[in-house]
Amino acid sequence: MTLSFQKLSIFYDGACPLCQAEILFLSGRNQAGLLTFVDINSSDYDPDLVGLSCQKALASMYGQYSDGTLINGVAVFSAAYSRANLPFLAWLFSRQALKPFLNWGYQFFARHRHTISGVFGPPALWLVKTFHLKGMP
């Protein structure tokens, strides 16, 4: 059975090394071309067009389907992992019983993103770049 997905734009903080690592990881798995990535700190991000301020986008994870529908929180991860052919992660992030914990965890991360990323971001980014550039799955 073939699944049909709308394209999904993911809005991320390009100043966050851990966020960069996640986006690089997902971009390496984007063979179907169903994901686009928009750094909310760049001129490519138009808050008026999206309907989402930069401040609000920094406070939570947001994505937007090609039909204009905005999603946020762990739903973005589930949708992204589905499109990146990561079915276990998509399944995990779609579990209703886990969503409150995952949303709380992401909210904590979002508030402390730069501190957390300062510690874990550089090694994560190095790992993803190393494996991504070698063409490993």
C-alpha positions in Angstrom: 0.0 0.0 0.0 1.4 3.4 -1.0 0.7 6.3 1.3 0.2 9.8 -0.2 1.4 12.7 1.9 1.1 16.5 1.4 4.4 18.3 1.4 5.4 19.7 4.8 7.4 22.8 5.6 9.2 22.7 8.9 10.1 25.9 10.6 13.3 25.7 12.7 15.8 27.9 14.5 18.9 28.0 12.3 20.9 29.5 15.2 20.5 26.2 17.2 23.2 23.5 16.4 20.9 20.7 17.6 18.1 22.0 15.5 20.5 22.2 12.5 21.5 18.6 13.2 17.9 17.4 13.1 17.2 19.3 9.9 20.3 18.0 8.2 19.3 14.4 9.3 15.8 14.8 7.9 17.1 16.4 4.7 19.3 13.4 4.1 16.2 11.2 4.3 14.0 13.4 2.2 14.3 11.3 -1.0 10.6 11.7 -1.8 10.9 15.5 -1.6 8.0 15.8 0.8 9.8 18.1 3.3 11.0 21.6 3.1 13.0 23.4 5.8 12.7 27.1 6.6 15.0 28.8 9.0 12.8 31.3 10.9 15.8 33.6 11.3 16.3 33.9 7.6 14.8 36.2 4.9 13.1 33.1 3.5 10.7 33.2 6.5 7.7 35.5 6.1 5.7 35.6 9.3 2.8 37.4 7.5 2.6 34.8 4.8 2.8 31.9 7.2 0.5 33.5 9.9 3.0 32.8 12.6 5.3 35.3 14.4 8.9 34.4 14.8 8.5 34.6 18.6 5.7 32.0 18.5 7.6 29.8 16.1 10.6 29.9 18.5 8.3 28.8 21.4 7.1 25.6 19.8 7.8 23.4 16.8 5.7 24.3 13.9 5.1 22.9 10.4 2.8 23.8 7.6 1.2 21.5 5.1 1.1 22.5 1.4 -2.6 23.3 1.8 -1.7 26.0 4.4 -2.7 24.0 7.5 -0.4 24.8 10.5 0.5 22.0 12.9 2.6 22.3 16.1 4.2 20.3 18.9 5.0 16.6 18.5 2.6 16.3 15.6 5.3 18.0 13.5 7.8 15.3 14.4 5.4 12.5 13.6 4.5 14.1 10.2 8.2 14.8 9.4 9.4 11.3 10.4 6.6 9.7 8.2 7.8 11.7 5.2 11.4 10.9 5.9 10.6 7.2 5.9 11.3 6.7 9.6 8.1 4.7 10.5 9.1 3.7 14.1 9.8 7.3 15.1 6.6 8.5 13.3 4.7 5.9 15.2 6.3 6.7 18.5 5.6 10.5 18.2 2.0 9.8 17.3 1.1 7.8 20.4 -1.6 9.6 22.3 -0.3 8.3 25.7 3.1 9.8 25.1 2.1 13.2 23.6 1.8 15.0 27.0 5.3 13.9 28.0 6.8 14.6 24.5 5.1 18.0 24.3 6.4 18.9 27.8 9.9 17.7 26.8 9.9 19.8 23.7 8.6 22.8 25.5 11.4 22.4 28.0 13.9 22.1 25.2 12.5 25.1 23.3 12.9 27.3 26.4 16.5 26.1 27.0 17.4 25.3 23.4 20.5 27.4 23.2 22.0 26.1 26.5 21.1 22.4 25.7 22.3 22.9 22.1 25.6 24.4 23.3 26.4 21.1 25.0 24.8 18.5 22.7 24.6 20.4 19.4 28.1 20.4 18.2 28.7 16.6 18.6 25.2 15.9 17.1 25.9 18.2 14.2 29.3 16.6 13.6 27.8 13.1 13.7 25.0 13.9 11.3 27.4 15.7 8.9 29.9 12.8 9.0 27.3 10.2 8.3 25.2 12.4 5.9 28.2 13.3 3.8 29.2 9.6 3.6 25.7 8.8 2.2 24.9 6.4 5.1 21.2 5.8 5.8 
